[in-house]
Amino acid sequence: MSRLLPTFTRALMRLPAANFANGVTSAAHLGPPDYDRAIEQYQNYAQALRACGLAVTVLPADERFPDGHFVEDPFVIYRDLAFHCRSGAPSRRGEGESLKPSLGELRIVDAPAEARIDGGDVLFCSDRVLVGISERTNIAGYRALRDALCSAASGLRVYPVPFSGLLHLKSGLTELAPGVLIHDPALKTDFDLSWVRVITLPPEEGHAADVLPVNDTLFVAADCPQALAAAEAHCDRVVALDMSEFVKMDGGLTCLSLRY
């Protein structure tokens, strides 16, 4: 679906640990997540990736890291590059080291000491990369990632996007189709988006602004009719998945796998 990203053939995941409700969240008002239901949703997600033709590796749970199943935050993968992030959340540092053995065939670049960055703030669009500047990602993190990405493909356009209102950039802004972004109104930014069409969802469907393109298929959150209608208007293959228990932990469709 995206011209910038290569075709995905593999996905790396980690099973949620029994203590995953102890992870960092700003959505405590939604109530505690149900572990058994979360595992069911997780398995449906993994199966949907397999149905797209991806070889999916699911690592065992690791109770040292209650947020460890959100594997997209510790790494940004592009072509043969695996950029090892350094999260702005101290409790999440160390997750990336536990993933490195499963990414051995990739060229791993570690973020420098002054950098803070989460993969959830990194949005690959059809012709550029947006990096959210947030509580988890600072300018040094943006610059380190920009330099690493440009070492993998010269000429990439990588822009910093200051925002507020949500944990990660991709919590409230993702690419629905080339030239079209879908947006949660809770995410506020002064970044110039005049180069693209922006579809803003109603507040009650805001979490569905985290959509996931996987080759010719678009994953979208279930039970969000306006988001589903927008997805179906722009993509021939749409898969709706229930992510309710992960939304309670500030998670969504993009967070649960590393696709490459």
Residue, then its C-alpha position, 0 to 999 in steps of 0.5 A: m500500500s505504501r510506496l516507501l515501504p518494501t513488501f513485508t514478508r515477516a513479522l516478529m511478535r512477543l506474547p503478552a505476559a500475565n502481568f501486562a496490566n502493570g504496564v505504563t498507560s494513560a488510559a486508566h479511565l477505561g478500566p483494567p484489561d482482561y488478560d484472557r480476552a487480550i490473548e484471544q485478540y492477540q492470537n486473532y491479530a497474529q493469524a491475520l498477519r499470517a493470512c497476509g502471507l507473513a511468516v510470523t514469529v511469536l516470542p515467549a512472554d517476558e514478565r520483566f517487561p509488562d509492555g514488552h509485547f508492544v514490540e514496535d516501540p524498541f525498534v524501527i525497521y527499514r530495509d536491512l536496518a534495525f534502529h534500536c530505540r532508547s525509550g523515554a520511559p525508563s521501565r521500557r529500556g531493556e526490551g530492545e536487547s531482548l529482541k536483538p537475537s531475533l533480528g540478527e540478520l539485520r544491521i542493528v544501529d543503537a540510538p546514542a545515549e542522549a536520544r529518546i525515541d519510541g517506534g510508536d512515534v515513527l510513521f512511514c507515509s508513502d513519500r516521507v517519514l514523520v517522527g513525533i516529538s513527544e514525552r517518549t521521543n526527543i529531537a536527538g532521537y529524531r535526528a539519530l533515526r533520520d541519520a540512520l534511515c538516510s544511511a539505508a536510503s539516501g534522499l529520504r525525507v524525515y520530518p519532526v512532528p511536535f504534538s500533544g494529547l496522546l502517547h504516540l504519534k501513531s496513536g492518533l495519526t496514520e496513513l490510510a492510503p497514499g496521500v490520505l491520513i486518518h486522525d484522532p481529534a485528541l491529537k493536536t499538532d501545528f505541523d503543516l499537513s496541507w500536502v495530504r488529505v486528513i480524515t478526522l474521526p469522531p472522538e468516540e472512534g479516535h483509537a481507530a486512527d491507528v490503522l495498519p497497512v500490511n502489503d495490500t491489506l489494511f487493518v482497522a479497529a473493529d466497532c468503529p463504523q466511520a473508520l471502517a467506511a473510510a478504510e473501505a473507501h480507500c482499500d480493497r482488502v480491509v480486516a477489522l480486529d478487536m483491540s479493546e484490551f490493548v487500547k486500555m494500555d495505550g496500544g493498538l494495531t501498529c504496536l504489536s508487531l515488527r513487520y519487515 
